[in-house]
Amino acid sequence: MLLTIPLCTIELAADTVKQAMEKVRSCDVDDWAQKVLGPSMLSKKRAISLTNLRAT
């Protein structure tokens, strides 16, 4: 969400969006997000829950 704030300040053309979506693979975005942002709060909670379930 935070990364979308700058998009509100510029005019986006359909061609620009199309070109960006064709050039960037979703797995590259996932890798980048994992490296830069780290695990989400939900994924951390899931990992804790799974650990607790396995321990019982």
Backbone as a printed PyTorch tensor [residue, N CA C, xyz], in Angstrom:
tensor([[[  0.8230,  -1.1940,   0.0000],
         [  0.0000,   0.0000,   0.0000],
         [  0.8660,   1.2560,   0.0000]],

        [[  1.8780,   1.2600,   0.8200],
         [  2.7540,   2.4250,   0.9250],
         [  3.4190,   2.7420,  -0.4120]],

        [[  3.7340,   1.7040,  -1.1610],
         [  4.4150,   1.9130,  -2.4400],
         [  3.5030,   2.5070,  -3.5040]],

        [[  2.2050,   2.4910,  -3.2880],
         [  1.2750,   3.0250,  -4.2810],
         [  0.9940,   4.5070,  -4.0950]],

        [[  1.3740,   5.0830,  -2.9790],
         [  1.1070,   6.5040,  -2.7140],
         [  1.7100,   7.4180,  -3.7850]],

        [[  2.9700,   7.2160,  -4.2120],
         [  3.5100,   8.0920,  -5.2650],
         [  2.7330,   8.0250,  -6.5770]],

        [[  2.0500,   6.9220,  -6.8150],
         [  1.2820,   6.7960,  -8.0590],
         [  0.1280,   7.7830,  -8.1200]],

        [[ -0.2930,   8.2740,  -6.9810],
         [ -1.3870,   9.2530,  -6.9430],
         [ -0.9380,  10.6300,  -7.4160]],

        [[  0.3550,  10.8340,  -7.5290],
         [  0.8660,  12.1620,  -7.8740],
         [  1.2370,  12.3020,  -9.3430]],

        [[  1.1310,  11.2150, -10.1250],
         [  1.5090,  11.2840, -11.5300],
         [  0.3630,  10.8070, -12.4100]],

        [[  0.4290,  11.1780, -13.6500],
         [ -0.5550,  10.7380, -14.6370],
         [ -0.0410,   9.4420, -15.2690]],

        [[ -0.8150,   8.3820, -15.1370],
         [ -0.4110,   7.1030, -15.7100],
         [ -1.1480,   6.8690, -17.0230]],

        [[ -0.3690,   6.5560, -18.0320],
         [ -0.9570,   6.2180, -19.3240],
         [ -1.1080,   4.7030, -19.4080]],

        [[ -2.0960,   4.2540, -20.1120],
         [ -2.3360,   2.8140, -20.2630],
         [ -1.1300,   2.1200, -20.8770]],

        [[ -0.4690,   2.7820, -21.8110],
         [  0.7150,   2.1830, -22.4450],
         [  1.8390,   1.9750, -21.4390]],

        [[  2.0110,   2.9160, -20.5430],
         [  3.0580,   2.8120, -19.5210],
         [  2.7870,   1.6330, -18.5960]],

        [[  1.5540,   1.5000, -18.1630],
         [  1.1790,   0.3940, -17.2780],
         [  1.3330,  -0.9370, -17.9950]],

        [[  0.8920,  -0.9980, -19.2400],
         [  0.9980,  -2.2310, -20.0360],
         [  2.4500,  -2.6410, -20.2040]],

        [[  3.2880,  -1.6730, -20.5230],
         [  4.7110,  -1.9440, -20.7220],
         [  5.3520,  -2.4550, -19.4200]],

        [[  5.0260,  -1.8400, -18.3050],
         [  5.5810,  -2.2630, -17.0200],
         [  5.1310,  -3.6730, -16.6630]],

        [[  3.8650,  -3.9790, -16.9210],
         [  3.3480,  -5.3030, -16.5860],
         [  3.9160,  -6.3900, -17.4860]],

        [[  4.2880,  -6.0360, -18.6990],
         [  4.8790,  -7.0090, -19.6150],
         [  6.3470,  -7.2690, -19.2930]],

        [[  7.0290,  -6.2960, -18.7310],
         [  8.4600,  -6.4240, -18.4840],
         [  8.7970,  -7.0550, -17.1320]],

        [[  7.9210,  -6.9100, -16.1500],
         [  8.2310,  -7.3710, -14.7980],
         [  7.4650,  -8.6610, -14.5130]],

        [[  8.1980,  -9.6960, -14.1180],
         [  7.5650, -10.9650, -13.7780],
         [  7.0940, -10.9310, -12.3270]],

        [[  5.9980, -11.5950, -12.0600],
         [  5.4560, -11.5880, -10.6960],
         [  6.4060, -12.2660,  -9.7130]],

        [[  7.1430, -13.2730, -10.1580],
         [  8.1000, -13.9190,  -9.2500],
         [  9.2240, -12.9560,  -8.8730]],

        [[  9.5920, -12.0410,  -9.7860],
         [ 10.6030, -11.0300,  -9.4590],
         [ 10.0610, -10.0570,  -8.4100]],

        [[  8.7940,  -9.6990,  -8.5300],
         [  8.1700,  -8.8170,  -7.5400],
         [  8.1040,  -9.5250,  -6.1920]],

        [[  7.7470, -10.7990,  -6.1840],
         [  7.6930, -11.5700,  -4.9440],
         [  9.0690, -11.6540,  -4.2840]],

        [[ 10.0930, -11.9200,  -5.0780],
         [ 11.4620, -11.9800,  -4.5430],
         [ 11.8840, -10.6370,  -3.9630]],

        [[ 11.5950,  -9.5580,  -4.6920],
         [ 11.9410,  -8.2220,  -4.2230],
         [ 11.2290,  -7.9090,  -2.9080]],

        [[  9.9500,  -8.2110,  -2.8520],
         [  9.1790,  -7.9190,  -1.6430],
         [  9.7120,  -8.7030,  -0.4500]],

        [[ 10.0700,  -9.9480,  -0.6780],
         [ 10.6080, -10.7660,   0.4140],
         [ 11.9300, -10.2080,   0.9200]],

        [[ 12.7850,  -9.7440,  -0.0040],
         [ 14.0880,  -9.1980,   0.3830],
         [ 13.9530,  -7.8290,   1.0480]],

        [[ 13.1320,  -6.9650,   0.4900],
         [ 13.0420,  -5.5870,   0.9570],
         [ 12.0770,  -5.4400,   2.1410]],

        [[ 10.9090,  -6.0520,   2.0200],
         [  9.8780,  -5.8790,   3.0350],
         [  9.9010,  -6.9670,   4.1000]],

        [[ 10.4370,  -8.1220,   3.7460],
         [ 10.4630,  -9.2320,   4.6850],
         [  9.1000,  -9.9010,   4.7740]],

        [[  8.9790, -10.8530,   5.6910],
         [  7.7040, -11.5600,   5.8210],
         [  6.6130, -10.6480,   6.3730]],

        [[  5.3970, -10.8700,   5.9180],
         [  4.2700, -10.0610,   6.3990],
         [  3.8960, -10.4970,   7.8060]],

        [[  3.1180,  -9.6770,   8.4660],
         [  2.6660, -10.0040,   9.8120],
         [  1.8180, -11.2750,   9.7880]],

        [[  0.9920, -11.4340,   8.7540],
         [  0.1550, -12.6240,   8.6480],
         [  1.0040, -13.8830,   8.4990]],

        [[  2.0440, -13.8230,   7.6770],
         [  2.8860, -15.0080,   7.5100],
         [  3.6320, -15.3420,   8.7970]],

        [[  3.9930, -14.3300,   9.5750],
         [  4.6340, -14.5780,  10.8640],
         [  3.6600, -15.2640,  11.8210]],

        [[  2.4130, -14.8030,  11.8420],
         [  1.3970, -15.4140,  12.7130],
         [  1.1430, -16.8630,  12.2970]],

        [[  1.0850, -17.1060,  10.9890],
         [  0.8670, -18.4740,  10.5040],
         [  2.0060, -19.3890,  10.9320]],

        [[  3.2290, -18.9000,  10.8350],
         [  4.3820, -19.7160,  11.2110],
         [  4.3410, -20.0600,  12.6950]],

        [[  3.9550, -19.1120,  13.5240],
         [  3.8390, -19.3600,  14.9590],
         [  2.7290, -20.3730,  15.2340]],

        [[  1.5900, -20.2020,  14.5520],
         [  0.4770, -21.1260,  14.7380],
         [  0.8510, -22.5390,  14.3310]],

        [[  1.5290, -22.6800,  13.1920],
         [  1.9450, -24.0090,  12.7420],
         [  2.9410, -24.6410,  13.7280]],

        [[  3.8310, -23.8410,  14.2650],
         [  4.7950, -24.3350,  15.2450],
         [  4.0770, -24.8300,  16.4900]],

        [[  3.0910, -24.0640,  16.9350],
         [  2.3210, -24.4410,  18.1220],
         [  1.5100, -25.7100,  17.8770]],

        [[  0.9300, -25.8470,  16.6780],
         [  0.1430, -27.0440,  16.3600],
         [  1.0300, -28.2900,  16.3130]],

        [[  2.2040, -28.1400,  15.7680],
         [  3.1170, -29.2900,  15.6660],
         [  3.6480, -29.7080,  17.0260]],

        [[  3.7650, -28.7450,  17.9420],
         [  4.3120, -29.0360,  19.2700],
         [  3.3080, -29.7750,  20.1420]],

        [[  2.0330, -29.6980,  19.7960],
         [  1.0200, -30.3550,  20.6420],
         [  0.6910, -31.7340,  20.1640]]])
